[in-house]
Amino acid sequence: MCILNIPISAHADTVLAVDDEPASRRAIARALAEDCQVLTAGGGAQGLAILAAQPVAMLIADQRMPDMPGTELLAASARQHPDVIRILLTGYTDVETLVDAINAGHVYYYLTKPWEPRELRLLVRRGLERHAAVVERRRLLDELGNTCNRLQREVEQKTRMLAVAAHELGTPLHVLSNALDLMSIAGDSPTAAEWLDTAQRSAAWLGRGLTHMAHAARLHTRKLSLHREALEVRTLLIRLQARCVSWLVHRQLTLRVEAPTALPTLIADAIWLERALANLLSNAIRFTPDGGLLTLSARTDGAALALSVADSGIGIPDSQLTEIFEPFSAASGDLDRHTSGLFEFGSRGLGLGLWITRAVIEQHGGRIVVDSQLGAGSTFTVTLPVAVTPAEATEESRQIETVSSGGNSAASHGPEGCAGAKYRRAPRRSS
């Protein structure tokens, strides 16, 4: 391969000239030097190798070459690189072959030898304009296809939204209505107190659903105002444990917290960040069978903090990983099998939690990724910029394990200040 070393425009197209005669290759390169970058090859095999190695807008090939006729080269390039504009250089004796090649769609135009430089330049310029139009057309078609796919997903999401919202809000409303009717019949009997409790839980259920919808609306319209302040990561971890400890005990799940002794300080909205991370813990509880293991971990990575929530649950299919952070996505489950609930195994909500989490994390300048294996669990990792790094970072990780306490509902405070659970410090791992 040869590239003519003449200054050209930074945005010039590339033309490949294939001819077995060195003098002909040099003549083509000189004629086109001011308009484009010119690559040259001495045969068809070399020309195909260049086409495979880098983008080329136009291919100019001589018809009579020892290793491969020009028409055969152009036909091969048409199959492998259909957008390339193809020009054949030929003599008058090759007319029949030329006509066949044109009819087959392999040749954009042809020049008979000897050709004039001015004629070649004009033909190449028109061909490059055609190539630009072909590339732009393909880009627009791809963009149109992507837009259609996005609109189709949005239509499907809205359909799911209506179905899920009707189920998630309709179920507690139905229970609440029945509870109020039964309370009016029971009067002051002990049964009335039970139905009152049911009504209150259903009202709280409705409230959670409406709160999620309100949060989603604010994030969608970018009307969320973050009140940033210094936030100790260890305090955040303690609060996250306290939010879910009763359900950990109820479901006999173990929550293991792993974090270094020295943790950095974040500048964040404590309320919104806690909500975002609590959504990850909520999902981990819902999709981990009773008796399973959850891990909440924190580690520093340079000027960033990585917070991870891992579970030993059912995992996520690969086909759903790309859309799991979208609202009302198919990853929220089959609508015909949708089960409502707070933290029961397999229960599902409105399908907004992960979308809210991603939006909050991104507004904090961070990002979230998921790694999952079907049947083996999932790990969600949030990376956030830190404000103050620990004075002395430690490589030794301290582990606090929450042990399910069966039916014991007495409130107690362990060394980390989390109510309703027992803690023990795990032995140090040997190096």
C-alpha positions as CSV (number, residue, x, y, z in Angstrom):
1,M,0.0,0.0,0.0
2,C,1.2,3.5,-0.8
3,I,-0.1,6.9,0.5
4,L,0.8,10.0,-1.5
5,N,2.4,12.4,1.0
6,I,0.8,15.7,-0.2
7,P,-1.0,18.1,2.3
8,I,-4.8,17.8,1.9
9,S,-7.9,18.9,3.8
10,A,-8.3,17.4,7.3
11,H,-11.8,16.2,6.4
12,A,-10.8,14.7,3.0
13,D,-12.3,11.4,1.8
14,T,-10.1,8.5,1.0
15,V,-9.8,7.1,-2.5
16,L,-8.2,3.7,-3.2
17,A,-6.6,3.2,-6.6
18,V,-5.8,-0.3,-7.6
19,D,-3.6,-0.9,-10.7
20,D,-0.8,-3.3,-11.5
21,E,1.2,-0.5,-13.3
22,P,3.1,1.8,-10.9
23,A,3.0,4.6,-13.4
24,S,-0.8,4.5,-13.6
25,R,-1.0,4.5,-9.8
26,R,1.2,7.6,-9.6
27,A,-0.8,9.4,-12.3
28,I,-4.0,8.8,-10.4
29,A,-2.5,10.0,-7.1
30,R,-1.1,13.2,-8.7
31,A,-4.4,14.0,-10.3
32,L,-6.5,13.6,-7.1
33,A,-3.9,14.9,-4.6
34,E,-5.7,18.2,-4.0
35,D,-9.1,16.7,-3.4
36,C,-8.6,13.6,-1.3
37,Q,-6.3,11.2,0.3
38,V,-5.1,8.6,-2.2
39,L,-4.1,5.0,-1.2
40,T,-2.7,2.8,-3.9
41,A,-2.5,-1.0,-4.3
42,G,-0.8,-3.1,-7.0
43,G,-3.5,-5.8,-7.2
44,G,-7.0,-7.0,-6.3
45,A,-6.0,-9.0,-3.2
46,Q,-4.0,-6.1,-1.8
47,G,-6.9,-3.8,-2.5
48,L,-9.4,-5.9,-0.7
49,A,-7.0,-6.1,2.3
50,I,-6.9,-2.3,2.4
51,L,-10.7,-2.0,2.2
52,A,-11.0,-4.4,5.2
53,A,-8.4,-2.4,7.2
54,Q,-9.8,1.2,6.9
55,P,-12.6,3.3,5.7
56,V,-12.6,4.1,2.0
57,A,-15.1,6.3,0.1
58,M,-14.2,5.4,-3.4
59,L,-12.4,2.5,-5.2
60,I,-10.8,3.0,-8.6
61,A,-9.7,-0.2,-10.3
62,D,-8.1,-1.1,-13.6
63,Q,-9.8,-3.9,-15.5
64,R,-6.8,-5.9,-16.6
65,M,-4.7,-7.0,-13.7
66,P,-2.8,-10.3,-13.4
67,D,-4.2,-11.5,-10.1
68,M,-7.8,-10.4,-10.4
69,P,-9.9,-8.5,-13.1
70,G,-11.2,-5.1,-12.0
71,T,-14.8,-6.2,-12.4
72,E,-14.2,-9.1,-10.0
73,L,-12.6,-6.7,-7.5
74,L,-15.5,-4.3,-7.7
75,A,-18.0,-7.1,-7.3
76,A,-16.2,-8.4,-4.2
77,S,-16.1,-4.9,-2.8
78,A,-19.8,-4.4,-3.5
79,R,-20.6,-7.4,-1.4
80,Q,-18.3,-6.5,1.5
81,H,-18.5,-2.7,1.4
82,P,-21.7,-1.7,-0.4
83,D,-21.4,2.1,0.4
84,V,-18.0,2.4,-1.5
85,I,-18.3,4.2,-4.8
86,R,-16.7,2.0,-7.5
87,I,-15.1,3.3,-10.8
88,L,-13.6,1.1,-13.5
89,L,-10.7,2.0,-15.8
90,T,-10.9,0.1,-19.0
91,G,-10.0,-0.1,-22.7
92,Y,-12.4,-0.1,-25.6
93,T,-11.9,-3.9,-26.0
94,D,-13.6,-4.6,-22.6
95,V,-17.0,-3.1,-23.5
96,E,-19.0,-6.3,-23.1
97,T,-17.5,-7.1,-19.7
98,L,-18.1,-3.5,-18.6
99,V,-21.8,-3.6,-19.6
100,D,-22.3,-6.8,-17.5
101,A,-20.6,-5.2,-14.5
102,I,-22.7,-2.0,-14.8
103,N,-25.9,-4.1,-15.1
104,A,-24.9,-6.1,-12.0
105,G,-24.6,-2.8,-10.0
106,H,-21.0,-3.2,-9.3
107,V,-19.8,-0.1,-11.1
108,Y,-20.8,3.5,-10.5
109,Y,-19.0,4.9,-13.6
110,Y,-16.2,4.0,-15.9
111,L,-13.4,5.8,-17.7
112,T,-11.7,4.6,-20.9
113,K,-8.0,4.7,-21.2
114,P,-6.2,7.0,-21.7
115,W,-8.2,9.2,-19.3
116,E,-7.8,13.0,-18.8
117,P,-6.9,14.2,-15.3
118,R,-9.6,16.9,-15.5
119,E,-12.2,14.3,-16.4
120,L,-11.0,12.0,-13.6
121,R,-11.2,14.8,-11.0
122,L,-14.7,15.8,-12.0
123,L,-15.9,12.2,-11.8
124,V,-14.3,11.6,-8.4
125,R,-15.8,14.7,-7.0
126,R,-19.3,13.7,-8.1
127,G,-18.7,10.2,-6.8
128,L,-17.6,11.5,-3.4
129,E,-20.7,13.7,-3.2
130,R,-22.8,10.6,-3.9
131,H,-20.9,8.7,-1.2
132,A,-21.5,11.5,1.3
133,A,-25.2,11.4,0.4
134,V,-25.3,7.6,0.9
135,V,-23.6,7.8,4.3
136,E,-25.9,10.6,5.4
137,R,-28.9,8.6,4.3
138,R,-27.8,5.6,6.2
139,R,-27.1,7.8,9.3
140,L,-30.6,9.2,9.1
141,L,-32.2,5.8,8.6
142,D,-30.3,4.5,11.7
143,E,-31.4,7.6,13.6
144,L,-35.0,7.1,12.5
145,G,-34.8,3.4,13.5
146,N,-33.5,4.3,16.9
147,T,-36.2,7.0,17.4
148,C,-38.9,4.5,16.4
149,N,-37.5,1.9,18.8
150,R,-37.4,4.5,21.6
151,L,-40.9,5.7,20.9
152,Q,-42.1,2.0,20.9
153,R,-40.4,1.5,24.3
154,E,-42.1,4.6,25.6
155,V,-45.5,3.4,24.4
156,E,-44.9,0.0,26.1
157,Q,-43.7,1.8,29.2
158,K,-46.9,3.9,29.4
159,T,-49.0,0.8,28.9
160,R,-47.1,-0.9,31.7
161,M,-47.4,2.2,33.8
162,L,-51.2,2.2,33.6
163,A,-51.5,-1.5,34.3
164,V,-49.0,-1.5,37.2
165,A,-50.3,1.7,38.7
166,A,-53.9,0.4,38.6
167,H,-52.7,-2.8,40.4
168,E,-50.4,-1.2,42.9
169,L,-52.8,1.6,43.9
170,G,-56.0,-0.3,43.4
171,T,-55.1,-3.2,45.7
172,P,-54.5,-1.2,48.9
173,L,-57.5,1.0,48.0
174,H,-59.7,-2.1,47.9
175,V,-58.3,-3.4,51.2
176,L,-58.7,0.0,52.8
177,S,-62.3,0.2,51.6
178,N,-63.2,-3.2,53.0
179,A,-61.4,-2.5,56.3
180,L,-63.4,0.7,56.8
181,D,-66.7,-1.1,56.0
182,L,-65.9,-3.8,58.5
183,M,-64.9,-1.3,61.1
184,S,-68.3,0.4,60.8
185,I,-69.9,-3.0,61.5
186,A,-67.6,-4.1,64.3
187,G,-68.1,-1.0,66.3
188,D,-65.9,-1.0,69.5
189,S,-65.1,-4.7,69.5
190,P,-61.5,-6.0,69.4
191,T,-62.0,-6.9,65.8
192,A,-62.3,-3.2,64.9
193,A,-58.8,-2.6,66.2
194,E,-57.4,-5.2,63.8
195,W,-59.2,-3.7,60.8
196,L,-58.0,-0.3,61.8
197,D,-54.5,-1.6,61.7
198,T,-55.2,-3.1,58.3
199,A,-56.6,0.2,57.1
200,Q,-53.6,2.2,58.3
201,R,-51.2,-0.2,56.6
202,S,-53.1,0.0,53.3
203,A,-53.2,3.8,53.6
204,A,-49.4,3.8,54.1
205,W,-49.1,1.5,51.1
206,L,-51.0,4.0,49.0
207,G,-48.9,6.8,50.3
208,R,-45.6,5.0,49.3
209,G,-46.9,4.5,45.8
210,L,-48.0,8.1,45.4
211,T,-44.7,9.3,46.8
212,H,-42.7,7.2,44.3
213,M,-44.8,8.7,41.5
214,A,-44.3,12.2,42.8
215,H,-40.5,11.7,43.1
216,A,-40.5,10.3,39.5
217,A,-42.4,13.3,38.2
218,R,-40.0,15.8,39.9
219,L,-36.9,14.0,38.6
220,H,-38.4,13.7,35.1
221,T,-39.0,17.5,34.9
222,R,-35.6,18.1,36.6
223,K,-37.3,20.1,39.4
224,L,-35.5,18.3,42.2
225,S,-33.4,20.7,44.3
226,L,-30.6,19.0,46.2
227,H,-29.7,20.4,49.6
228,R,-26.0,19.3,49.7
229,E,-24.1,19.2,53.0
230,A,-21.3,17.2,54.5
231,L,-22.4,13.5,55.0
232,E,-20.4,10.9,56.9
233,V,-20.6,7.6,55.0
234,R,-20.6,5.5,58.2
235,T,-23.7,7.4,59.3
236,L,-25.3,6.7,56.0
237,L,-24.6,3.0,56.3
238,I,-26.1,2.9,59.8
239,R,-29.3,4.6,58.6
240,L,-29.6,2.2,55.7
241,Q,-29.4,-0.8,58.1
242,A,-32.0,0.7,60.4
243,R,-34.5,1.2,57.6
244,C,-34.7,-2.5,56.7
245,V,-33.8,-4.4,59.9
246,S,-37.4,-5.4,60.7
247,W,-37.8,-7.0,57.3
248,L,-34.5,-8.7,57.5
249,V,-35.6,-10.4,60.7
250,H,-39.1,-11.1,59.3
251,R,-37.6,-12.8,56.1
252,Q,-34.6,-14.4,58.0
253,L,-32.2,-12.6,55.8
254,T,-28.6,-11.7,56.8
255,L,-27.2,-8.3,56.0
256,R,-23.4,-8.1,56.1
257,V,-21.8,-4.7,56.0
258,E,-18.2,-4.4,54.9
259,A,-16.4,-1.1,55.1
260,P,-12.9,0.2,55.9
261,T,-12.3,1.8,59.3
262,A,-11.6,5.1,57.7
263,L,-14.4,6.4,55.4
264,P,-14.5,9.6,53.4
265,T,-17.0,12.5,53.6
266,L,-19.5,13.2,50.9
267,I,-21.1,16.4,49.9
268,A,-24.6,15.2,49.2
269,D,-28.3,15.5,49.9
270,A,-28.6,13.0,52.8
271,I,-32.3,12.4,52.4
272,W,-32.3,11.8,48.7
273,L,-29.1,9.8,48.7
274,E,-30.5,7.6,51.4
275,R,-33.7,7.0,49.5
276,A,-31.8,6.1,46.4
277,L,-29.6,3.5,48.2
278,A,-32.6,2.2,50.2
279,N,-34.3,1.4,46.9
280,L,-31.4,-0.9,46.1
281,L,-31.7,-2.6,49.5
282,S,-35.4,-2.9,49.0
283,N,-34.9,-4.7,45.7
284,A,-32.3,-7.0,47.2
285,I,-34.7,-8.0,49.9
286,R,-37.6,-8.6,47.5
287,F,-35.7,-10.8,45.1
288,T,-33.7,-12.8,47.6
289,P,-35.4,-16.0,49.0
290,D,-35.9,-16.3,52.7
291,G,-32.7,-17.1,54.6
292,G,-30.5,-15.5,51.9
293,L,-27.5,-13.2,52.2
294,L,-27.3,-9.4,51.4
295,T,-24.0,-7.4,51.5
296,L,-23.7,-3.7,51.8
297,S,-20.2,-2.6,51.2
298,A,-18.2,0.7,50.9
299,R,-14.7,1.2,49.6
300,T,-12.7,4.2,48.4
301,D,-11.3,4.3,44.9
302,G,-9.0,7.3,44.5
303,A,-11.2,10.4,44.7
304,A,-14.4,8.3,44.5
305,L,-16.5,6.2,46.9
306,A,-18.0,2.9,45.7
307,L,-21.1,1.7,47.5
308,S,-22.4,-1.8,46.6
309,V,-25.5,-3.7,47.4
310,A,-25.1,-7.4,46.6
311,D,-27.6,-10.3,47.1
312,S,-27.8,-14.0,46.7
313,G,-31.2,-13.8,45.0
314,I,-32.7,-14.8,41.7
315,G,-30.6,-12.5,39.4
316,I,-31.6,-10.6,36.3
317,P,-31.8,-12.0,32.7
318,D,-29.2,-10.6,30.4
319,S,-31.9,-9.4,28.0
320,Q,-33.3,-7.1,30.8
321,L,-30.0,-5.6,32.0
322,T,-30.0,-2.8,29.4
323,E,-33.4,-1.5,30.4
324,I,-33.5,-2.2,34.1
325,F,-33.0,1.5,35.0
326,E,-35.9,2.6,32.7
327,P,-39.3,3.4,34.3
328,F,-41.9,0.7,34.0
329,S,-39.5,-1.5,32.0
330,A,-40.1,-5.2,31.3
331,A,-37.5,-5.9,33.9
332,S,-40.2,-5.2,36.5
333,G,-41.8,-8.5,35.6
334,D,-44.7,-10.1,33.8
335,L,-47.9,-8.0,34.2
336,D,-50.0,-11.1,34.4
337,R,-48.0,-12.3,37.4
338,H,-47.5,-9.0,39.1
339,T,-47.7,-9.4,42.9
340,S,-47.9,-6.4,45.2
341,G,-46.3,-6.1,48.6
342,L,-43.7,-4.3,50.7
343,F,-40.8,-6.7,51.2
344,E,-42.3,-10.1,50.6
345,F,-40.2,-12.4,48.3
346,G,-41.0,-11.8,44.7
347,S,-43.2,-8.7,45.4
348,R,-43.0,-5.8,43.0
349,G,-43.7,-2.2,43.1
350,L,-44.5,0.4,40.5
351,G,-41.3,-0.1,38.6
352,L,-39.9,3.3,39.4
353,G,-37.4,2.6,42.2
354,L,-34.3,1.9,40.1
355,W,-35.1,4.8,37.7
356,I,-35.3,7.2,40.7
357,T,-32.1,5.8,42.1
358,R,-30.2,6.3,38.9
359,A,-31.5,9.9,38.5
360,V,-30.6,10.8,42.0
361,I,-27.1,9.3,41.7
362,E,-26.5,11.1,38.4
363,Q,-27.6,14.4,40.0
364,H,-24.9,13.8,42.6
365,G,-22.3,13.5,39.9
366,G,-22.1,9.7,40.2
367,R,-23.0,6.6,38.2
368,I,-24.6,3.2,38.9
369,V,-23.9,-0.1,37.2
370,V,-25.3,-3.6,37.7
371,D,-23.7,-7.0,37.5
372,S,-26.0,-10.0,37.6
373,Q,-26.1,-13.7,36.9
374,L,-29.5,-15.4,36.6
375,G,-30.0,-17.7,39.6
376,A,-26.9,-16.4,41.4
377,G,-27.8,-12.9,42.5
378,S,-27.1,-9.3,41.6
379,T,-24.7,-6.5,42.6
380,F,-25.5,-2.8,42.1
381,T,-22.5,-0.5,42.5
382,V,-22.9,3.3,43.0
383,T,-19.8,5.4,42.5
384,L,-19.8,8.9,44.0
385,P,-17.2,11.7,44.1
386,V,-15.9,12.3,47.7
387,A,-15.3,15.6,49.4
388,V,-12.8,14.6,52.0
389,T,-10.8,11.5,51.9
390,P,-9.8,9.7,55.2
391,A,-6.6,10.9,56.8
392,E,-5.3,7.3,56.9
393,A,-6.9,4.9,54.6
394,T,-6.8,1.3,55.8
395,E,-6.8,-1.9,53.7
396,E,-8.2,-3.9,56.5
397,S,-12.0,-4.3,56.2
398,R,-14.2,-4.4,59.3
399,Q,-17.3,-6.5,58.9
400,I,-20.5,-6.2,60.9
401,E,-23.0,-9.0,60.4
402,T,-26.7,-8.6,61.1
403,V,-28.1,-11.9,62.5
404,S,-31.8,-12.6,62.0
405,S,-33.3,-12.8,65.4
406,G,-36.4,-14.9,64.7
407,G,-39.4,-13.7,66.6
408,N,-37.6,-11.4,68.9
409,S,-39.0,-7.9,68.3
410,A,-37.5,-6.1,71.3
411,A,-35.7,-3.0,70.3
412,S,-32.0,-3.0,71.1
413,H,-29.0,-0.9,69.9
414,G,-25.9,-2.7,68.8
415,P,-22.5,-1.0,68.7
416,E,-23.4,0.6,65.4
417,G,-26.7,2.1,66.6
418,C,-29.0,-0.1,64.5
419,A,-32.2,-1.0,66.3
420,G,-33.9,-4.4,66.3
421,A,-30.9,-6.7,65.4
422,K,-27.9,-8.3,67.0
423,Y,-24.4,-7.7,65.7
424,R,-21.1,-9.4,66.0
425,R,-17.7,-8.4,64.7
426,A,-16.4,-11.0,62.3
427,P,-12.9,-12.4,63.0
428,R,-10.1,-10.9,61.0
429,R,-9.3,-12.6,57.7
430,S,-5.8,-14.1,57.5
431,S,-3.7,-12.6,54.8
